[in-house]
Amino acid sequence: MKPILFWLIYAIAAAPDESRMLNSFESNAEVTALHRNNVRLEVVADGATEGRRALRVDFAEGEWPNVQWIGAKPEDWSGFEALALDVRNPGPEPVEFSIRVDDDPLADGVKNCRTGSGRLSAGESVCAVLPLTEQTDPMKFGMRGLPPAAAGLRVLSTYGNTRLELKHIVAWQLFMNRPKQPASIILDNVRLIQWKPALDGIVDEFGQYAKADWPGKLNNVTEFATRRAAEEADLKAHPTLPDRDQYGGYTKAAAQKATGFFRTEKINGKWWLVTPEGHVFFSTGMDCINLSHDTVITGREAMFTWLPHEGDPLARHAGRADNIIRGPVKRGQTFNFFDCNLERKFGHDCEQAYYDEAVERLRSWGFNTVANWSDQRLYAHARVPYTATAGVWGGHKRLSAGEDYWGEMHDPYDPAFRTDAAAAIRSLASRVKDDPWCVGWFVDNELSWGGWGDDKARYGLALSALAGGAACPAKKALVERLKTKYEKIERLNEAWCTKFGDWAALQKPYKPSDALSGALKTDVADFAKELARQYFRVIREELRQADPNHLYLGCRFAWHTPEAVTASAEICDVVSINMYAPRLDLDKFLPAKTLDKPCMIGEFHFGALDRGMFHTGLVSTPDQKARAAMYIDYLRSVADHPNFVGCHWFQYVDEPLTGRSYDGENYEIGFVNVTDTPYPEMVEAARAVHGETYARRWR
């Protein structure tokens, strides 16, 4: 970007009387005062303003490289709403970067800090904006990503504390999250600005962004019929991939034993699923084929250029949300634009037509699995295999791992946990236990197995049990193990360097004050693994009793510990993980490097911002072409690994533009957009890579 254009962006972002410069890097003192961690700094004549200097930051490969400003004393940033930085990627490859602001020296990346993340394409320059206040945080408005504010202005995806103490700011930093190779960013004009998002009238009658245009945007209701006819012709021309049995197994490979249900087998050094007919099967799945796409209306009516009036037949797609865990209101009216568009496309009885169309699309695009979170009505189609989904709820006791994003972990030693697990499984087992089209069961999702950081985070569940009282079932189990190992309390005291008077004293809450070491660390680590074994044992036993025919596909790890993954491998038929990365990354799943066990990706996705959406999701790409190319590369990386037997895309449809009702996610991650229009680049990529996968993996 030319300097004069960057200056115009700077002027748009913040007028001079509404900003305060923090670092312009015009003086050497500004540069030498910065703290460096695995980075190299160089002043360059590449400033955002003509004739001025900027700072080139060269990030080395490794753990969290960063450049950081730390104040000699706390600064007062009150009166400003955002931090802005001019950043440019001088390299030939995209880079991911993050900005963090701390209001306390003890900030740890989660507490007492605010972080925003973004992406720069090769050669791209933007003004990166990190909202600092609760009033400017995207979740204040019920969505994770906000609409573009001005050309070249990039509002970062944020997380962490939205109540920063702006009168007590102690540090800010620019960092990268474990880069795989060296990368550079040109940094300039770090400043505080006044900024508020403009949100009135941003959504049109179809649930699309109203203030931009792009290829494939729907402009008129009559286009539904035209697009439907064109796609029907395309699906007819591409009905399914060749050399497949009725379940999607590969008929050109050597036939294996047919058992009438899906199973696993290691063949020529590679793990496979095997279809009921005895053909090798690599599961390419699609998550969330359903109609749950509501967004909150209450308190945000001004965002929408159209909402159905009372008496309008389309008003039936409105609803209520009474459990909004991350958003502007706790309960209120919602509206489902996707469902509404299906009625415009198929007529009043649109739901069955939608599911029939979804099945045809999956077969045509080369997908062979209806994956997690999908509507159970798809089970009855008997044309695409599916995974059964169960979640354990109920009033049983829980344990905290320290960081419990979706909630605290089950206490698997509580007898009520077994009762609740049995109830969750039985409710679905009667439908699927004899169905050969069921691949297997996912039970639970992204459980809180451990926190971030040191051993106390890794063994958080065991320490939570130790901190429990006599009424904690896991505490009772832990004490019994220690009694068996040490027999006498004196021996435990000697090993742990403690002073418990008797075993009853240990039943009281206990929290180690120092870092874990020696026998205490060993015992805590052993119990962390045994607790995981207990969880998976209970689920497997109840699953085998209710449904002895199908595979136990695990719990779809997100946060995980080696102990939990190893326990899963001992007990489950398949170890599953949700892995958001540009390609298969075993650094994110270290135990899989050594496990001789079939593994499966339960979720992955990539997004882009070139088709009217506000957030790329967890892995960003610059456009649909790059997104499609990354899909091909990801599939190949998984198929090439001998342990992995499949990967499932999250999700079928883009999330609502203004955020899904319960947590504000509004990611551009679908194969289909809100108007039920497929992304052609993704369809082409899927057909291509799915068509080659079996021959590539079987060789």
Residue pairs with C-beta under 8 A, 6 or more apart in sequence:
1 88
1 125
1 152
3 47
3 48
3 49
3 50
3 51
4 50
5 152
6 48
6 49
6 86
6 125
6 127
6 152
7 48
7 49
7 50
9 126
9 127
9 150
9 151
9 152
9 153
10 48
10 49
10 86
10 127
10 189
12 150
12 151
12 153
13 84
13 127
13 129
13 149
13 150
13 153
13 193
13 195
14 84
14 191
14 193
14 194
14 195
18 193
18 194
19 80
19 84
19 191
19 192
19 193
19 194
20 80
20 191
20 192
21 189
21 190
21 191
22 69
22 172
22 190
22 191
22 192
23 30
23 69
23 189
23 190
24 30
24 47
24 52
24 53
24 188
24 189
24 190
25 31
25 43
25 47
25 53
25 54
25 55
25 187
25 188
26 52
26 53
28 43
31 41
31 43
31 55
33 69
34 41
34 67
34 68
34 69
35 67
35 68
35 69
35 70
36 67
36 68
37 64
37 65
37 66
37 67
37 68
38 59
38 60
38 62
38 63
38 64
38 65
38 66
39 57
39 58
39 59
39 60
39 65
39 66
39 67
40 57
40 58
40 60
41 55
41 56
41 57
41 58
41 67
42 55
42 56
42 58
43 53
43 54
43 55
43 56
44 53
44 54
44 55
44 56
44 186
45 53
45 54
46 53
46 54
46 56
46 88
46 90
46 186
46 188
47 53
47 54
47 188
47 189
48 54
48 86
48 125
48 188
48 189
49 188
49 189
52 188
53 188
54 86
54 186
54 187
54 188
55 67
55 186
55 187
55 188
56 90
56 184
56 185
56 186
56 187
57 67
57 174
57 184
57 185
57 186
57 187
58 182
58 183
58 184
59 65
59 176
59 179
59 182
59 183
59 184
59 185
60 179
60 182
61 179
61 180
61 181
61 182
62 178
62 179
63 178
64 175
64 176
64 177
64 178
65 175
65 176
65 179
66 173
66 174
66 175
66 176
67 173
67 174
67 175
67 187
68 171
68 172
68 173
68 174
68 175
69 171
69 172
69 173
69 190
70 170
70 171
71 169
71 170
71 171
74 103
74 167
74 168
74 169
74 170
75 169
75 170
76 166
76 167
76 168
76 169
77 132
77 166
77 167
77 169
77 192
78 166
78 167
79 166
80 132
80 166
80 192
80 193
80 194
81 131
81 132
81 133
81 135
81 136
81 193
81 194
81 195
81 196
82 129
82 130
82 131
82 132
82 133
82 136
82 192
82 193
82 194
82 195
83 99
83 101
83 129
83 130
83 132
83 172
83 190
83 191
83 192
83 193
84 127
84 128
84 129
84 130
84 189
84 190
84 191
84 192
84 193
84 195
85 99
85 127
85 128
85 130
85 174
85 187
85 188
85 189
85 190
85 191
86 125
86 126
86 127
86 128
86 187
86 188
86 189
87 97
87 118
87 120
87 125
87 126
87 127
87 128
87 174
87 185
87 186
87 187
87 188
88 120
88 123
88 124
88 125
88 126
88 185
88 186
89 95
89 120
89 121
89 122
89 123
89 124
89 125
89 183
89 184
89 185
89 186
90 123
90 184
90 185
90 186
91 122
91 183
91 184
92 122
92 123
93 122
93 181
93 183
94 119
94 120
94 121
94 122
94 621
94 622
95 119
95 120
95 176
95 179
95 183
95 184
95 185
96 117
96 118
96 119
96 176
96 177
96 179
96 620
97 117
97 118
97 119
97 120
97 128
97 174
97 175
97 176
97 185
98 115
98 116
98 117
98 118
98 156
98 174
98 175
98 176
98 177
99 115
99 116
99 117
99 118
99 128
99 130
99 156
99 172
99 173
99 174
100 107
100 109
100 113
100 114
100 115
100 116
100 160
100 172
100 173
100 175
101 113
101 114
101 115
101 130
101 132
101 164
101 169
101 171
101 172
102 112
102 113
102 169
102 170
102 171
102 172
103 112
103 113
103 161
103 164
103 165
103 166
103 168
103 169
103 170
104 111
104 112
104 165
104 168
104 170
105 170
105 171
106 112
107 113
107 170
107 171
108 453
109 115
109 160
109 452
110 160
110 403
110 452
111 161
112 161
113 160
113 161
113 164
114 130
114 131
114 132
114 158
114 160
114 161
114 162
114 164
115 158
115 159
115 160
116 128
116 129
116 130
116 131
116 156
116 157
116 158
116 159
117 156
117 157
117 158
117 159
117 177
118 126
118 128
118 154
118 156
118 157
119 616
119 620
119 622
120 126
120 185
121 622
124 622
125 152
125 186
126 152
126 153
126 154
127 152
127 153
127 154
128 154
128 156
129 149
129 153
129 154
129 155
129 156
129 193
129 195
130 156
130 158
131 137
131 138
131 155
131 156
131 158
131 195
132 164
132 166
133 162
133 164
133 166
134 140
134 162
134 163
135 196
136 195
136 196
136 197
137 158
137 162
138 144
138 145
138 146
138 155
138 157
138 158
138 197
138 664
139 158
139 162
139 326
139 327
139 328
139 664
140 162
140 328
141 197
141 199
141 300
141 328
142 295
142 296
142 300
142 327
142 328
142 329
142 658
142 659
142 664
143 614
143 615
143 657
143 658
143 659
143 664
143 665
143 666
144 157
144 614
144 615
144 659
144 664
144 665
144 666
144 667
145 155
145 157
145 613
145 614
145 615
145 616
145 666
145 667
146 155
146 197
146 199
146 614
147 197
147 198
147 199
147 202
147 209
147 211
147 614
148 155
148 212
148 609
148 614
149 155
149 195
149 197
149 198
155 197
157 615
172 190
174 185
174 187
176 183
178 587
199 300
199 302
199 303
200 302
200 303
201 210
201 211
201 302
201 303
201 304
201 305
202 209
202 210
202 211
202 303
202 657
202 658
203 209
203 210
203 303
203 304
203 305
203 337
203 657
203 658
204 210
204 305
204 306
205 305
205 306
206 218
206 337
206 341
206 674
206 675
207 295
207 337
207 338
207 340
207 341
207 656
207 657
207 674
207 675
208 217
208 218
208 612
208 657
208 673
208 674
208 675
209 612
209 613
209 614
209 657
210 305
212 612
214 610
214 611
214 612
215 611
216 611
216 673
216 677
216 679
216 680
217 611
217 612
218 224
218 227
218 675
218 677
221 344
224 341
224 344
224 345
224 675
225 345
227 677
228 345
231 678
234 364
235 360
235 361
235 364
238 364
238 687
239 363
239 364
240 363
240 364
241 366
241 687
241 690
241 691
243 250
243 251
243 252
243 694
244 250
244 251
244 368
245 251
245 275
245 277
245 279
246 277
247 262
247 275
247 276
247 277
247 279
247 281
247 368
247 385
247 436
247 437
248 275
248 281
248 368
248 369
248 384
248 385
249 274
249 275
249 277
249 278
249 279
249 280
249 281
250 279
250 280
250 281
250 282
250 694
250 698
251 279
252 694
252 695
252 698
253 279
253 280
253 694
253 698
254 267
255 278
255 279
256 265
256 267
256 274
256 278
256 279
256 280
257 265
257 274
257 278
258 275
258 276
258 277
258 278
259 274
259 276
259 278
260 276
260 436
261 276
261 436
261 438
261 549
261 550
262 273
262 274
262 275
262 276
262 281
262 385
262 436
262 438
262 439
262 440
262 550
262 551
263 273
263 274
263 551
264 271
264 272
264 273
264 274
264 551
264 573
264 574
264 598
264 645
265 271
265 272
265 274
266 272
266 596
266 598
267 280
269 642
270 642
270 697
271 597
271 598
271 599
271 642
271 643
271 644
271 645
272 280
272 281
272 282
272 598
272 645
273 280
273 281
273 282
273 283
273 439
273 551
273 598
273 645
273 646
274 280
274 281
275 281
275 385
276 436
280 694
280 698
281 368
281 385
281 645
282 639
282 645
282 646
282 693
282 694
282 697
283 368
283 369
283 371
283 385
283 439
283 600
283 645
283 646
283 647
283 648
284 366
284 367
284 368
284 369
284 635
284 646
284 647
284 648
284 690
284 693
285 367
285 368
285 369
285 370
285 371
285 372
285 387
285 646
285 647
285 648
285 649
286 362
286 367
286 369
286 370
286 371
286 374
286 648
286 649
286 651
286 652
286 671
287 371
287 372
287 373
287 374
287 602
287 603
287 648
287 649
287 650
287 651
287 652
288 372
288 373
288 374
288 650
288 651
288 652
288 653
289 355
289 358
289 370
289 374
289 375
289 378
289 652
290 373
290 374
290 375
290 652
291 336
291 338
291 339
291 342
291 351
291 354
291 375
293 336
293 337
293 338
293 339
293 653
293 655
293 656
293 660
293 674
294 319
294 321
294 334
294 335
294 336
294 656
294 660
294 661
295 334
295 335
295 336
295 337
295 656
295 657
295 658
295 659
295 660
295 661
296 321
296 324
296 327
296 328
296 329
296 332
296 333
296 334
296 658
296 659
296 661
297 304
297 307
297 318
297 332
297 333
297 334
297 335
298 329
298 331
298 332
298 333
298 334
299 328
299 329
299 332
300 328
300 658
301 307
303 658
307 335
308 314
308 315
308 317
308 318
308 335
308 340
309 315
313 343
313 348
314 340
314 343
314 344
317 335
317 336
317 337
317 339
317 340
317 343
318 333
318 334
318 335
318 336
319 333
319 334
319 335
319 336
320 331
320 332
320 333
320 334
321 331
321 332
321 333
321 334
321 661
321 662
322 330
322 331
323 331
323 662
324 330
324 331
324 332
324 661
324 662
324 663
325 662
325 663
326 662
326 663
326 664
327 659
327 661
327 662
327 663
327 664
334 661
337 656
337 657
337 674
338 653
338 656
338 674
338 676
339 350
341 674
341 675
341 676
342 350
342 351
342 353
342 354
342 676
343 350
345 675
345 676
346 353
346 354
347 353
354 676
355 375
355 377
355 378
355 381
357 676
358 378
358 652
359 378
359 381
359 383
359 384
361 671
361 678
362 368
362 370
362 384
363 383
363 384
364 687
365 671
365 683
365 686
365 687
365 690
366 686
366 687
366 689
366 690
366 691
367 384
367 686
367 690
368 384
368 385
369 384
369 385
369 386
369 387
369 439
369 646
369 648
370 378
370 379
370 384
370 385
370 386
370 387
371 386
371 387
371 602
371 648
371 649
372 387
372 389
372 442
372 445
372 556
372 602
372 603
372 648
373 389
373 651
374 386
374 389
374 652
376 428
376 431
378 384
378 386
379 386
379 388
379 431
379 432
379 435
379 437
379 438
382 437
384 437
385 437
385 438
385 439
386 437
386 438
386 439
387 438
387 439
387 440
387 441
387 442
387 553
387 648
388 428
388 432
388 438
388 440
388 441
388 442
388 550
389 428
389 441
389 442
390 424
390 425
390 427
390 428
390 441
390 442
390 443
390 444
391 424
391 443
391 444
391 445
392 410
392 417
392 420
392 421
392 424
392 443
392 444
392 539
393 420
393 424
394 416
394 417
394 419
394 420
394 423
394 424
395 416
395 420
396 410
396 411
396 414
396 416
396 417
396 419
396 420
397 411
397 414
397 416
397 417
397 472
397 473
397 474
398 407
398 408
398 409
398 410
398 411
399 408
399 409
399 410
399 411
399 461
399 464
399 465
399 468
399 472
399 474
400 408
400 409
400 448
400 460
400 461
400 464
401 408
401 409
401 448
401 449
401 450
401 451
401 457
401 460
401 461
401 464
401 559
402 450
402 451
402 452
402 456
402 457
402 460
402 464
403 448
403 450
403 451
403 452
403 457
403 460
403 559
404 448
405 446
405 448
405 559
406 445
406 446
406 447
406 448
407 448
408 448
409 447
409 448
409 449
409 461
410 417
410 444
410 447
410 535
411 417
411 465
411 472
411 473
411 474
412 474
412 531
412 534
412 535
412 537
412 538
413 473
413 474
413 476
413 477
413 531
413 534
414 473
414 474
415 473
417 538
418 538
418 542
421 443
421 538
421 539
421 542
422 542
422 545
422 546
424 443
425 441
425 443
425 539
425 542
425 543
425 546
425 547
426 546
429 543
429 546
429 547
432 438
432 547
432 550
433 546
433 547
433 548
433 549
433 550
434 549
438 550
439 550
439 551
439 553
440 550
440 551
440 552
440 553
440 573
440 574
441 543
441 547
441 550
441 551
441 552
441 553
442 553
442 554
442 555
442 556
442 576
442 602
443 539
443 543
443 552
443 554
443 555
444 539
444 555
444 556
445 555
445 556
445 578
445 602
446 556
446 557
446 558
446 559
446 578
447 555
447 557
447 559
448 460
448 461
448 559
449 461
449 532
449 557
449 559
449 560
449 561
449 564
450 457
450 458
450 459
450 460
450 461
450 528
450 559
450 560
450 561
450 564
451 457
451 458
451 460
451 559
454 515
455 515
455 516
455 521
455 524
456 463
456 512
456 515
456 516
458 528
458 561
459 516
459 521
459 524
459 525
459 528
459 561
459 563
461 474
461 528
461 531
462 478
462 524
462 525
462 527
462 528
462 531
463 511
463 512
463 524
464 474
465 472
465 474
465 475
465 477
465 478
465 527
465 531
466 475
466 478
466 510
466 511
466 512
466 524
467 509
467 510
467 511
468 474
468 475
468 509
469 475
469 507
469 508
469 509
470 476
470 507
470 508
474 531
475 507
476 507
477 527
477 530
477 531
477 534
478 527
479 503
479 506
479 507
481 523
481 526
481 527
481 530
482 492
482 506
482 523
483 503
485 523
486 492
486 495
489 500
489 501
489 502
489 503
489 505
489 506
492 498
492 500
492 506
493 499
493 500
495 518
495 519
495 520
495 523
496 518
496 519
496 520
496 523
497 518
497 520
500 506
512 520
516 524
525 563
528 561
528 563
528 564
529 563
529 564
529 566
529 567
532 561
532 563
532 564
532 566
532 567
532 568
533 567
533 570
533 571
535 567
536 554
536 555
536 567
536 568
536 570
536 571
536 572
537 571
539 552
539 555
540 552
540 571
540 572
543 552
551 573
551 574
552 571
552 572
552 573
552 574
553 572
553 573
553 574
553 576
553 600
554 568
554 572
554 574
554 575
554 576
554 600
555 568
555 576
556 576
556 577
556 578
556 602
556 603
557 564
557 565
557 568
557 575
557 576
557 577
557 578
557 589
558 577
558 578
560 577
560 589
562 590
562 591
565 575
565 589
565 591
565 592
565 595
566 591
566 595
568 575
569 575
569 591
569 595
569 597
573 598
574 597
574 598
574 599
574 600
574 645
575 592
575 595
575 597
575 598
575 599
575 600
576 599
576 600
576 601
576 602
577 588
577 589
577 592
577 599
577 600
577 601
577 602
578 601
578 602
578 603
578 604
578 650
579 585
579 588
579 589
579 601
579 603
579 604
580 603
580 604
580 605
580 617
580 618
580 619
581 588
581 604
581 619
582 606
582 619
582 630
582 633
582 634
583 630
583 633
583 634
583 637
584 601
584 634
584 637
584 638
584 641
584 644
586 592
586 593
589 599
592 599
592 643
595 643
596 643
597 643
598 643
598 644
598 645
599 643
599 644
599 645
600 644
600 645
600 646
600 647
600 648
601 638
601 644
601 646
601 647
601 648
602 648
603 648
603 649
603 650
604 619
604 634
604 647
604 648
604 649
604 650
605 617
605 618
605 619
605 649
605 650
605 651
605 667
605 669
606 616
606 617
606 619
606 620
606 621
606 627
606 630
606 631
606 634
606 669
607 613
607 615
607 616
607 617
607 619
607 620
607 621
607 627
607 667
607 668
607 669
608 616
608 620
608 621
608 622
608 623
608 624
608 626
608 627
608 668
609 615
609 616
609 620
609 668
610 622
610 623
610 624
611 624
611 668
611 673
611 679
612 657
613 654
613 657
613 666
613 667
613 668
614 657
614 666
614 668
615 665
615 666
615 667
615 668
616 667
616 668
617 667
617 668
617 669
618 667
619 630
621 627
621 630
624 679
624 681
624 682
625 681
627 679
627 681
627 682
628 679
628 681
628 682
628 684
628 685
629 685
631 649
631 682
631 685
631 686
631 689
632 685
632 688
632 689
634 647
635 647
635 689
635 690
635 693
636 689
636 693
636 696
638 644
638 646
638 647
639 693
639 696
639 697
640 696
640 697
649 671
650 669
651 669
651 670
652 670
652 671
652 672
653 670
653 671
653 672
653 673
653 674
653 676
654 667
654 668
654 669
654 670
654 672
654 673
654 674
655 665
655 666
655 667
655 668
655 669
655 670
656 666
656 674
657 666
657 674
658 666
659 665
659 666
660 666
670 679
671 678
671 679
671 682
671 683
671 686
672 678
672 679
673 679
